Amino acid sequence: MATATHLTHTTPSAVAGSSARGWSAIGAYVALTKPRIIELLLIETVPVMIVAQRGLPSIWLMVATVVGGTLSAGGANAVNMFIDRDIDAKMKRTANRPLVTGAVTPRNALIFALTIEVVAVTLLWFAVNPLSAMLAFASFAFYVGVYSMWLKRRYSSNIVIGGAAGAGPVLIGWAAVTGSLGWAPWLLFLLIFLWTPPHFWALAVKYREDYASVNVPMLPSVTTLNVTARKILAYTLALVVVSLVLAPVADLGWIYMGAALISGGVFIWSALAVLRTPTPAAAMRLFGWSITYITVLFGAMAVDQLAGLGWPW
């Protein structure tokens, strides 16, 4: 009696399709963490660690701090997407986010977010120090509880106060090296706190109709572009002053000071350009420079310390 053997053949196209879906799913979860924002956080963290160390910290400490900080920020961003999934679906800027497209379910997104947050805090606590872990959790709680759930949909000052969460990485980086905080890290915190409004408001000018359509009172959507431009300039001026005060407090030398003066001058000039011509195009040019500014400023801190240049006194 003949026995028929049925074989299931997997074609190369089926394997490729399965692989593509797997990478697509991974990409969707990575997108939940808002990787472009996290890039900015990393630009803050490593140079601050170098300044706190007065040189190059151990590679292991930098890796542990960066991984922990990345996971913590990613968890906060993913919870933010979970909370904002209703308005994200109605805004052009956020229409392709994973929870809007259905690439990730809300339940899975929340589980993912909370899981990586627990991993982040645990890693920082045991591999770095408890203070850095507590600061990471405080940043997470502030961003989720204060900004996302309370401020964002109620007050036009949302991003001003919410900027404190984005300033957390400088405290985490400093605490990772020293196990404590002082005047220098708090000035760094204030620097990022003041940088956030002009940076974000410049972007929000372009999307002011988007925010207005979902009743989120981002400043450009509830007031004139002229008023927005004046506030952008005010915060930019305060930011540049703090960046200069930071030099003697953190014992930064002429490399940093030169970068702060030049990049700060360009920032002020760009803010004045928005005030003279308050248009989305001018605001987007400022937005682009704001990213360059923070990269140059923090990069100069690291170079300054690694070059061993301090103040002459």
VOGU-3710 file (C-alpha; in Angstrom, 3 decimals, decimal comma):
1> matathltht> 0,000/0,000/0,000  1,449/3,299/-1,085  1,583/6,067/1,442  1,317/9,622/0,189  3,647/12,026/1,912  2,547/15,679/1,871  5,392/18,148/2,070  4,953/21,829/2,771  7,380/23,869/0,750  8,347/27,382/1,849
11> tpsavagssa> 9,112/29,514/-1,145  11,816/32,204/-1,100  9,143/34,868/-1,599  7,241/33,626/1,477  10,408/33,764/3,578  11,151/37,252/2,328  7,603/38,367/3,097  7,785/36,961/6,621  11,143/38,656/7,192  9,784/41,956/5,899
21> rgwsaigayv> 6,812/41,749/8,258  9,154/40,969/11,138  11,336/43,987/10,426  8,224/46,110/9,929  6,945/45,106/13,378  10,323/45,904/14,966  10,352/49,247/13,172  6,888/50,040/14,509  7,973/49,460/18,103  11,133/51,502/17,576
31> altkpriiel> 8,954/54,310/16,160  6,949/54,321/19,390  10,054/55,543/21,216  10,401/58,622/18,925  14,044/57,920/17,996  14,670/61,383/16,540  13,916/62,930/19,923  16,125/60,388/21,655  19,016/61,391/19,380  18,859/64,858/20,924
41> llietvpvmi> 18,815/63,382/24,424  21,982/61,436/23,680  23,643/64,603/22,384  22,987/66,058/25,835  24,005/63,090/27,987  27,486/62,066/26,830  29,068/65,553/26,766  27,650/66,270/30,224  29,269/63,082/31,510  32,607/64,233/30,064
51> vaqrglpsiw> 32,261/67,635/31,755  31,324/66,011/35,078  34,302/63,626/34,832  36,701/66,370/33,617  37,727/63,832/31,026  36,460/60,621/29,493  34,385/58,419/31,838  34,691/54,642/31,603  33,168/53,189/28,451  31,020/50,843/30,537
61> lmvatvvggt> 29,565/53,733/32,535  28,775/55,694/29,371  27,172/52,678/27,697  25,059/51,814/30,756  23,938/55,422/31,180  23,132/55,916/27,501  21,245/52,615/27,212  19,329/53,268/30,432  18,537/56,846/29,441  17,480/55,788/25,944
71> lsagganavn> 15,116/53,117/27,238  13,666/55,483/29,841  13,024/58,251/27,323  11,679/55,705/24,842  9,250/54,385/27,426  7,994/57,889/28,177  7,579/58,658/24,473  5,696/55,421/23,875  3,277/56,149/26,733  2,822/59,631/25,261
81> mfidrdidak> 1,809/58,049/21,947  -0,613/55,772/23,810  -2,228/58,771/25,505  -2,325/60,898/22,335  -3,503/58,222/19,909  -6,920/59,889/19,565  -5,556/63,259/18,455  -2,659/61,748/16,526  -5,212/60,139/14,221  -6,604/63,569/13,326
91> mkrtanrplv> -3,328/65,426/12,759  -1,378/65,329/9,506  1,978/65,433/11,307  1,222/62,300/13,317  -1,022/60,356/10,932  1,637/57,689/10,295  2,413/56,843/13,902  2,173/53,111/14,748  -0,927/53,395/16,943  -2,734/55,351/14,226
101> tgavtprnal> -1,875/52,977/11,385  -2,637/49,904/13,511  0,928/48,581/13,263  0,866/48,232/17,062  -2,201/47,789/19,253  -2,733/50,188/22,180  -2,451/47,326/24,680  0,844/46,090/23,247  2,199/49,620/23,039  1,504/50,242/26,723
111> ifaltievva> 3,006/46,904/27,768  6,092/47,641/25,663  6,441/51,151/27,108  6,146/50,097/30,742  8,442/47,111/30,224  11,326/49,121/28,780  10,818/51,757/31,480  11,188/49,140/34,209  14,280/47,765/32,446  15,711/51,297/32,182
121> vtllwfavnp> 15,274/52,177/35,837  16,575/48,773/36,949  19,646/49,067/34,706  20,462/52,566/35,915  19,921/51,616/39,562  22,253/48,605/39,562  24,714/49,412/36,761  25,081/53,167/37,344  23,700/54,473/40,657  20,350/54,974/42,421
131> lsamlafasf> 20,309/58,757/41,893  20,469/58,422/38,113  17,671/55,831/38,241  15,464/58,077/40,371  16,065/61,038/38,062  15,145/58,907/35,030  11,922/57,780/36,687  11,120/61,359/37,744  11,561/62,530/34,130  9,295/59,720/32,938
141> afyvgvysmw> 6,618/60,519/35,520  6,772/64,251/34,771  6,540/63,803/31,005  3,658/61,346/31,235  1,736/62,639/34,227  2,334/66,384/34,139  2,904/67,165/30,454  1,001/64,494/28,499  -1,970/63,970/30,815  -2,403/67,447/32,305
151> lkrryssniv> -0,670/70,355/30,596  -0,698/69,527/26,896  -4,431/69,764/26,255  -5,181/72,523/28,761  -2,587/75,311/28,763  -0,594/77,241/26,168  2,340/77,105/28,582  2,361/73,322/28,136  5,708/73,016/26,404  7,350/75,576/28,720
161> iggaagagpv> 6,717/73,543/31,857  6,886/70,255/29,972  10,413/71,142/28,895  11,587/70,068/32,342  11,168/66,442/31,273  13,414/66,960/28,255  16,043/68,500/30,515  16,259/65,365/32,636  19,102/63,682/30,667  21,649/66,333/31,692
171> ligwaavtgs> 20,928/65,636/35,358  21,060/61,882/34,737  24,406/62,174/32,937  25,938/64,309/35,683  24,592/62,095/38,474  25,888/58,986/36,698  29,453/60,276/37,025  29,401/62,103/40,358  26,526/60,513/42,266  25,357/64,012/43,190
181> lgwapwllfl> 24,106/67,305/41,745  25,356/70,879/42,038  25,148/74,291/40,404  26,608/73,205/37,063  24,089/70,433/36,316  21,184/72,643/37,363  22,404/75,351/34,982  22,574/72,696/32,264  19,022/71,728/33,192  17,956/75,379/32,898
191> liflwtpphf> 19,698/75,641/29,531  17,630/72,795/28,045  14,518/74,085/29,812  14,924/77,464/28,069  15,903/75,931/24,728  12,785/73,769/24,470  10,118/76,498/23,928  11,783/78,290/20,979  12,733/74,925/19,488  9,237/73,465/19,718
201> walavkyred> 7,239/76,634/19,065  9,161/77,115/15,818  7,993/73,668/14,686  4,472/74,265/16,006  4,151/77,373/13,807  4,147/75,095/10,780  1,553/72,796/12,329  -0,570/75,379/14,156  -3,696/74,421/12,184  -3,121/70,787/13,091
211> yasvnvpmlp> -3,043/71,635/16,796  -6,056/73,940/16,499  -8,071/71,176/14,804  -7,718/68,914/17,862  -8,000/71,715/20,451  -4,427/71,390/21,715  -3,429/74,927/22,790  0,139/75,029/21,506  1,119/78,687/21,595  1,145/79,345/17,806
221> svttlnvtar> -2,364/77,884/17,495  -3,914/80,157/20,130  -2,171/83,462/19,474  -0,683/85,447/16,591  2,604/84,593/14,938  3,943/87,964/16,062  3,274/87,182/19,727  4,802/83,735/19,268  7,889/85,275/17,646  8,334/87,727/20,534
231> kilaytlalv> 8,195/84,905/23,068  10,626/82,846/21,003  13,062/85,763/21,051  12,670/86,273/24,811  13,446/82,628/25,582  16,337/82,634/23,116  17,939/85,645/24,802  17,591/84,009/28,217  19,017/80,775/26,803  22,137/82,454/25,448
241> vvslvlapva> 22,734/84,274/28,753  22,547/80,982/30,668  24,898/79,309/28,170  27,490/82,003/28,888  27,041/81,917/32,671  27,570/78,155/32,499  31,178/78,599/31,339  32,724/79,822/34,640  30,351/77,756/36,813  31,207/74,493/35,035
251> dlgwiymgaa> 34,853/75,543/34,517  34,542/75,445/30,737  37,207/77,106/28,639  37,599/79,098/25,452  36,531/76,374/23,050  33,136/76,208/24,699  32,915/79,976/25,189  33,645/80,656/21,541  31,066/78,114/20,400  28,477/79,520/22,815
261> lisggvfiws> 29,013/83,088/21,581  28,926/82,259/17,879  26,109/79,697/17,915  24,123/81,810/20,384  24,536/84,847/18,150  23,186/82,893/15,178  20,264/81,668/17,319  19,376/85,244/18,309  19,710/86,410/14,706  17,402/83,580/13,579
271> alavlrtptp> 14,849/84,487/16,263  14,963/88,123/15,165  14,393/86,964/11,575  11,194/85,217/12,697  10,091/88,383/14,488  10,762/90,493/11,376  9,026/87,999/9,093  6,751/85,780/11,202  6,105/83,047/8,650  6,220/79,237/8,804
281> aaamrlfgws> 9,267/79,246/6,500  11,241/81,529/8,815  10,137/79,507/11,837  11,301/76,248/10,244  14,710/77,759/9,554  14,905/78,602/13,252  13,784/75,084/14,140  16,564/73,619/12,028  19,151/75,886/13,615  17,928/75,073/17,134
291> ityitvlfga> 18,969/71,446/16,581  22,339/72,498/15,187  22,792/74,882/18,134  22,325/72,250/20,804  24,606/69,857/18,919  27,361/72,466/18,576  27,045/73,676/22,167  27,206/70,264/23,807  29,838/69,040/21,365  31,971/72,049/22,295
301> mavdqlaglg> 31,634/71,157/25,987  33,065/67,721/25,338  35,891/68,966/23,105  36,727/71,702/25,599  37,133/69,233/28,454  38,964/66,610/26,436  41,362/69,273/25,210  42,103/70,113/28,858  41,369/73,822/28,518  40,065/75,626/31,579
311> wpw> 39,594/79,221/32,677  42,867/81,084/33,293  42,035/81,654/36,931
//
